[in-house]
Amino acid sequence: MSLVGSLGRYVSALGALAGQESREAAALGFRLLVMFMAAVFFAALGYVFLILSMAFVAAWVLGVSWLWILGAFTLLHVLLAYTCARHVRDHSRRPLFEATRREIASDVATLGKQSTP
């Protein structure tokens, strides 16, 4: 009876420890997620400011309105986004693991031929 009681207390202690560790892991994961989201936000903001400063410098050097240069940057980014989206669309329609499928079909065909007397 003492062994069963000790085993029960051991399992209960393990459960409590697992609960405490999972709460700590969840808190750490949440902090990391928040920091990652902040990093992405500030990186995007920095990219926008970089493009704006490049537009102002190019407008100053070329003597063109900065709105035209921002329009050109916008068009460039739209074309790059379209190219990336088209690449994803084209490659997402291709079946995955085609070589593996061919190999399995070949193996099944070979096994089918061997089993016939």
Distance bins in CASP14 RR format, pairs under 12 A and 6 or more apart:
PFRMAT RR
TARGET T0000
AUTHOR 0000-0000-0000
RMODE 2
METHOD distances of the structure
MODEL  1
1 7 0 0 0 0 0 1 0 0 0 0 0
1 8 0 0 0 0 0 1 0 0 0 0 0
2 8 0 0 0 0 0 1 0 0 0 0 0
2 9 0 0 0 0 0 1 0 0 0 0 0
3 9 0 0 0 0 0 1 0 0 0 0 0
3 10 0 0 0 0 0 1 0 0 0 0 0
4 10 0 0 0 0 0 1 0 0 0 0 0
4 11 0 0 0 0 0 1 0 0 0 0 0
5 11 0 0 0 0 1 0 0 0 0 0 0
5 12 0 0 0 0 1 0 0 0 0 0 0
5 13 0 0 0 0 0 1 0 0 0 0 0
6 12 0 0 0 0 0 1 0 0 0 0 0
6 13 0 0 0 0 0 1 0 0 0 0 0
7 13 0 0 0 0 0 1 0 0 0 0 0
7 14 0 0 0 0 0 1 0 0 0 0 0
8 14 0 0 0 0 1 0 0 0 0 0 0
8 15 0 0 0 0 0 1 0 0 0 0 0
8 16 0 0 0 0 0 1 0 0 0 0 0
9 15 0 0 0 0 0 1 0 0 0 0 0
9 16 0 0 0 0 0 1 0 0 0 0 0
10 16 0 0 0 0 0 1 0 0 0 0 0
10 17 0 0 0 0 0 1 0 0 0 0 0
11 17 0 0 0 0 0 1 0 0 0 0 0
11 18 0 0 0 0 0 1 0 0 0 0 0
12 18 0 0 0 0 0 1 0 0 0 0 0
12 19 0 0 0 0 0 1 0 0 0 0 0
13 19 0 0 0 0 0 1 0 0 0 0 0
13 20 0 0 0 0 0 1 0 0 0 0 0
14 20 0 0 0 0 0 1 0 0 0 0 0
14 21 0 0 0 0 0 1 0 0 0 0 0
15 21 0 0 0 0 1 0 0 0 0 0 0
15 22 0 0 0 0 1 0 0 0 0 0 0
16 22 0 0 0 0 0 1 0 0 0 0 0
16 23 0 0 0 0 0 1 0 0 0 0 0
17 23 0 0 0 0 0 1 0 0 0 0 0
17 24 0 0 0 0 0 1 0 0 0 0 0
18 24 0 0 0 0 0 1 0 0 0 0 0
18 25 0 0 0 0 0 1 0 0 0 0 0
19 25 0 0 0 0 1 0 0 0 0 0 0
19 26 0 0 0 0 1 0 0 0 0 0 0
20 26 0 0 0 0 0 1 0 0 0 0 0
20 27 0 0 0 0 0 1 0 0 0 0 0
21 27 0 0 0 0 0 1 0 0 0 0 0
21 28 0 0 0 0 0 1 0 0 0 0 0
22 28 0 0 0 0 0 1 0 0 0 0 0
22 29 0 0 0 0 0 1 0 0 0 0 0
23 29 0 0 0 0 0 1 0 0 0 0 0
23 30 0 0 0 0 0 1 0 0 0 0 0
24 30 0 0 0 0 0 1 0 0 0 0 0
24 31 0 0 0 0 0 1 0 0 0 0 0
25 31 0 0 0 0 0 1 0 0 0 0 0
25 32 0 0 0 0 0 1 0 0 0 0 0
26 32 0 0 0 0 0 1 0 0 0 0 0
26 33 0 0 0 0 0 1 0 0 0 0 0
27 33 0 0 0 0 0 1 0 0 0 0 0
27 34 0 0 0 0 0 1 0 0 0 0 0
28 34 0 0 0 0 0 1 0 0 0 0 0
28 35 0 0 0 0 0 1 0 0 0 0 0
29 35 0 0 0 0 1 0 0 0 0 0 0
29 36 0 0 0 0 1 0 0 0 0 0 0
29 37 0 0 0 0 0 1 0 0 0 0 0
30 36 0 0 0 0 0 1 0 0 0 0 0
30 37 0 0 0 0 0 1 0 0 0 0 0
31 37 0 0 0 0 0 1 0 0 0 0 0
31 38 0 0 0 0 0 1 0 0 0 0 0
32 38 0 0 0 0 0 1 0 0 0 0 0
32 39 0 0 0 0 0 1 0 0 0 0 0
33 39 0 0 0 0 0 1 0 0 0 0 0
33 40 0 0 0 0 0 1 0 0 0 0 0
34 40 0 0 0 0 0 1 0 0 0 0 0
34 41 0 0 0 0 0 1 0 0 0 0 0
35 41 0 0 0 0 0 1 0 0 0 0 0
35 42 0 0 0 0 0 1 0 0 0 0 0
36 42 0 0 0 0 0 1 0 0 0 0 0
36 43 0 0 0 0 0 1 0 0 0 0 0
37 43 0 0 0 0 0 1 0 0 0 0 0
37 44 0 0 0 0 0 1 0 0 0 0 0
38 44 0 0 0 0 0 1 0 0 0 0 0
38 45 0 0 0 0 0 1 0 0 0 0 0
39 45 0 0 0 0 0 1 0 0 0 0 0
39 46 0 0 0 0 0 1 0 0 0 0 0
40 46 0 0 0 0 0 1 0 0 0 0 0
40 47 0 0 0 0 0 1 0 0 0 0 0
41 47 0 0 0 0 0 1 0 0 0 0 0
41 48 0 0 0 0 0 1 0 0 0 0 0
42 48 0 0 0 0 0 1 0 0 0 0 0
42 49 0 0 0 0 0 1 0 0 0 0 0
43 49 0 0 0 0 0 1 0 0 0 0 0
43 50 0 0 0 0 0 1 0 0 0 0 0
44 50 0 0 0 0 0 1 0 0 0 0 0
44 51 0 0 0 0 0 1 0 0 0 0 0
45 51 0 0 0 0 0 1 0 0 0 0 0
45 52 0 0 0 0 0 1 0 0 0 0 0
46 52 0 0 0 0 1 0 0 0 0 0 0
46 53 0 0 0 0 1 0 0 0 0 0 0
46 54 0 0 0 0 0 1 0 0 0 0 0
47 53 0 0 0 0 0 1 0 0 0 0 0
47 54 0 0 0 0 0 1 0 0 0 0 0
47 73 0 0 0 0 0 1 0 0 0 0 0
47 77 0 0 0 0 0 1 0 0 0 0 0
48 54 0 0 0 0 0 1 0 0 0 0 0
48 55 0 0 0 0 0 1 0 0 0 0 0
48 70 0 0 0 0 0 1 0 0 0 0 0
48 73 0 0 0 0 0 1 0 0 0 0 0
48 74 0 0 0 0 0 1 0 0 0 0 0
48 77 0 0 0 0 0 1 0 0 0 0 0
49 55 0 0 0 0 0 1 0 0 0 0 0
49 56 0 0 0 0 0 1 0 0 0 0 0
50 56 0 0 0 0 0 1 0 0 0 0 0
50 57 0 0 0 0 0 1 0 0 0 0 0
50 73 0 0 0 0 0 1 0 0 0 0 0
51 57 0 0 0 0 0 1 0 0 0 0 0
51 58 0 0 0 0 0 1 0 0 0 0 0
51 66 0 0 0 0 0 1 0 0 0 0 0
51 69 0 0 0 0 1 0 0 0 0 0 0
51 70 1 0 0 1 0 0 0 0 0 0 0
51 71 0 0 0 0 0 1 0 0 0 0 0
51 72 0 0 0 0 0 1 0 0 0 0 0
51 73 1 0 1 0 0 0 0 0 0 0 0
51 74 0 0 0 0 1 0 0 0 0 0 0
51 76 0 0 0 0 1 0 0 0 0 0 0
51 77 0 0 0 0 1 0 0 0 0 0 0
52 58 0 0 0 0 0 1 0 0 0 0 0
52 59 0 0 0 0 0 1 0 0 0 0 0
52 66 0 0 0 0 1 0 0 0 0 0 0
52 67 0 0 0 0 0 1 0 0 0 0 0
52 69 0 0 0 0 1 0 0 0 0 0 0
52 70 1 0 0 1 0 0 0 0 0 0 0
52 71 0 0 0 0 0 1 0 0 0 0 0
52 73 0 0 0 0 1 0 0 0 0 0 0
52 74 0 0 0 0 0 1 0 0 0 0 0
53 59 0 0 0 0 0 1 0 0 0 0 0
53 60 0 0 0 0 0 1 0 0 0 0 0
53 66 0 0 0 0 0 1 0 0 0 0 0
53 69 0 0 0 0 0 1 0 0 0 0 0
53 70 0 0 0 0 0 1 0 0 0 0 0
53 73 0 0 0 0 0 1 0 0 0 0 0
54 60 0 0 0 0 0 1 0 0 0 0 0
54 61 0 0 0 0 0 1 0 0 0 0 0
54 62 0 0 0 0 0 1 0 0 0 0 0
54 66 0 0 0 0 1 0 0 0 0 0 0
54 69 0 0 0 0 1 0 0 0 0 0 0
54 70 0 0 0 0 1 0 0 0 0 0 0
54 72 0 0 0 0 0 1 0 0 0 0 0
54 73 1 0 0 1 0 0 0 0 0 0 0
54 76 0 0 0 0 0 1 0 0 0 0 0
55 61 0 0 0 0 0 1 0 0 0 0 0
55 62 0 0 0 0 0 1 0 0 0 0 0
55 63 0 0 0 0 0 1 0 0 0 0 0
55 64 0 0 0 0 1 0 0 0 0 0 0
55 65 0 0 0 0 1 0 0 0 0 0 0
55 66 1 0 1 0 0 0 0 0 0 0 0
55 67 0 0 0 0 1 0 0 0 0 0 0
55 68 0 0 0 0 1 0 0 0 0 0 0
55 69 1 0 1 0 0 0 0 0 0 0 0
55 70 1 0 1 0 0 0 0 0 0 0 0
55 71 0 0 0 0 1 0 0 0 0 0 0
55 72 0 0 0 0 1 0 0 0 0 0 0
55 73 1 0 0 1 0 0 0 0 0 0 0
55 74 0 0 0 0 1 0 0 0 0 0 0
55 76 0 0 0 0 0 1 0 0 0 0 0
56 62 0 0 0 0 0 1 0 0 0 0 0
56 63 0 0 0 0 0 1 0 0 0 0 0
56 64 0 0 0 0 0 1 0 0 0 0 0
56 65 0 0 0 0 0 1 0 0 0 0 0
56 66 1 0 1 0 0 0 0 0 0 0 0
56 67 0 0 0 0 0 1 0 0 0 0 0
56 69 0 0 0 0 1 0 0 0 0 0 0
56 70 0 0 0 0 1 0 0 0 0 0 0
56 73 0 0 0 0 0 1 0 0 0 0 0
57 63 0 0 0 0 0 1 0 0 0 0 0
57 64 0 0 0 0 0 1 0 0 0 0 0
57 66 0 0 0 0 1 0 0 0 0 0 0
57 69 0 0 0 0 1 0 0 0 0 0 0
58 64 1 0 0 1 0 0 0 0 0 0 0
58 65 0 0 0 0 0 1 0 0 0 0 0
58 66 1 0 0 1 0 0 0 0 0 0 0
58 67 0 0 0 0 0 1 0 0 0 0 0
58 68 0 0 0 0 1 0 0 0 0 0 0
58 69 1 0 1 0 0 0 0 0 0 0 0
58 70 0 0 0 0 1 0 0 0 0 0 0
58 71 0 0 0 0 0 1 0 0 0 0 0
58 72 0 0 0 0 1 0 0 0 0 0 0
58 73 0 0 0 0 1 0 0 0 0 0 0
59 65 1 0 0 1 0 0 0 0 0 0 0
59 66 1 1 0 0 0 0 0 0 0 0 0
59 67 0 0 0 0 1 0 0 0 0 0 0
59 68 1 0 0 1 0 0 0 0 0 0 0
59 69 1 0 1 0 0 0 0 0 0 0 0
59 70 0 0 0 0 1 0 0 0 0 0 0
59 71 0 0 0 0 0 1 0 0 0 0 0
59 72 0 0 0 0 0 1 0 0 0 0 0
59 73 0 0 0 0 0 1 0 0 0 0 0
60 66 0 0 0 0 1 0 0 0 0 0 0
60 69 0 0 0 0 1 0 0 0 0 0 0
61 69 0 0 0 0 1 0 0 0 0 0 0
62 68 0 0 0 0 1 0 0 0 0 0 0
62 69 1 0 0 1 0 0 0 0 0 0 0
62 72 0 0 0 0 0 1 0 0 0 0 0
63 69 0 0 0 0 1 0 0 0 0 0 0
64 70 0 0 0 0 0 1 0 0 0 0 0
64 71 0 0 0 0 0 1 0 0 0 0 0
64 72 0 0 0 0 1 0 0 0 0 0 0
65 71 0 0 0 0 1 0 0 0 0 0 0
65 72 0 0 0 0 0 1 0 0 0 0 0
66 72 0 0 0 0 0 1 0 0 0 0 0
66 73 0 0 0 0 0 1 0 0 0 0 0
67 73 0 0 0 0 0 1 0 0 0 0 0
67 74 0 0 0 0 0 1 0 0 0 0 0
68 74 0 0 0 0 0 1 0 0 0 0 0
68 75 0 0 0 0 0 1 0 0 0 0 0
69 75 0 0 0 0 0 1 0 0 0 0 0
69 76 0 0 0 0 0 1 0 0 0 0 0
70 76 0 0 0 0 0 1 0 0 0 0 0
70 77 0 0 0 0 0 1 0 0 0 0 0
71 77 0 0 0 0 1 0 0 0 0 0 0
71 78 0 0 0 0 1 0 0 0 0 0 0
71 79 0 0 0 0 0 1 0 0 0 0 0
72 78 0 0 0 0 0 1 0 0 0 0 0
72 79 0 0 0 0 0 1 0 0 0 0 0
73 79 0 0 0 0 0 1 0 0 0 0 0
73 80 0 0 0 0 0 1 0 0 0 0 0
74 80 0 0 0 0 0 1 0 0 0 0 0
74 81 0 0 0 0 0 1 0 0 0 0 0
75 81 0 0 0 0 0 1 0 0 0 0 0
75 82 0 0 0 0 0 1 0 0 0 0 0
76 82 0 0 0 0 0 1 0 0 0 0 0
76 83 0 0 0 0 0 1 0 0 0 0 0
77 83 0 0 0 0 0 1 0 0 0 0 0
77 84 0 0 0 0 0 1 0 0 0 0 0
78 84 0 0 0 0 0 1 0 0 0 0 0
78 85 0 0 0 0 0 1 0 0 0 0 0
79 85 0 0 0 0 0 1 0 0 0 0 0
79 86 0 0 0 0 0 1 0 0 0 0 0
80 86 0 0 0 0 0 1 0 0 0 0 0
80 87 0 0 0 0 0 1 0 0 0 0 0
81 87 0 0 0 0 0 1 0 0 0 0 0
81 88 0 0 0 0 0 1 0 0 0 0 0
82 88 0 0 0 0 0 1 0 0 0 0 0
82 89 0 0 0 0 0 1 0 0 0 0 0
83 89 0 0 0 0 0 1 0 0 0 0 0
83 90 0 0 0 0 0 1 0 0 0 0 0
84 90 0 0 0 0 0 1 0 0 0 0 0
84 91 0 0 0 0 0 1 0 0 0 0 0
85 91 0 0 0 0 0 1 0 0 0 0 0
85 92 0 0 0 0 0 1 0 0 0 0 0
86 92 0 0 0 0 0 1 0 0 0 0 0
86 93 0 0 0 0 0 1 0 0 0 0 0
87 93 0 0 0 0 0 1 0 0 0 0 0
87 94 0 0 0 0 0 1 0 0 0 0 0
88 94 0 0 0 0 0 1 0 0 0 0 0
95 101 1 0 0 1 0 0 0 0 0 0 0
95 102 0 0 0 0 0 1 0 0 0 0 0
97 103 0 0 0 0 1 0 0 0 0 0 0
97 104 0 0 0 0 1 0 0 0 0 0 0
97 105 0 0 0 0 0 1 0 0 0 0 0
98 104 0 0 0 0 0 1 0 0 0 0 0
98 105 0 0 0 0 0 1 0 0 0 0 0
99 105 0 0 0 0 0 1 0 0 0 0 0
99 106 0 0 0 0 0 1 0 0 0 0 0
100 106 0 0 0 0 0 1 0 0 0 0 0
100 107 0 0 0 0 0 1 0 0 0 0 0
101 107 0 0 0 0 0 1 0 0 0 0 0
101 108 0 0 0 0 0 1 0 0 0 0 0
102 108 0 0 0 0 0 1 0 0 0 0 0
102 109 0 0 0 0 0 1 0 0 0 0 0
103 109 0 0 0 0 0 1 0 0 0 0 0
103 110 0 0 0 0 0 1 0 0 0 0 0
104 110 0 0 0 0 0 1 0 0 0 0 0
104 111 0 0 0 0 0 1 0 0 0 0 0
105 111 0 0 0 0 0 1 0 0 0 0 0
105 112 0 0 0 0 0 1 0 0 0 0 0
106 112 0 0 0 0 0 1 0 0 0 0 0
106 113 0 0 0 0 0 1 0 0 0 0 0
107 113 0 0 0 0 0 1 0 0 0 0 0
107 114 0 0 0 0 0 1 0 0 0 0 0
108 114 0 0 0 0 0 1 0 0 0 0 0
108 115 0 0 0 0 0 1 0 0 0 0 0
109 115 0 0 0 0 0 1 0 0 0 0 0
109 116 0 0 0 0 0 1 0 0 0 0 0
110 116 0 0 0 0 0 1 0 0 0 0 0
END
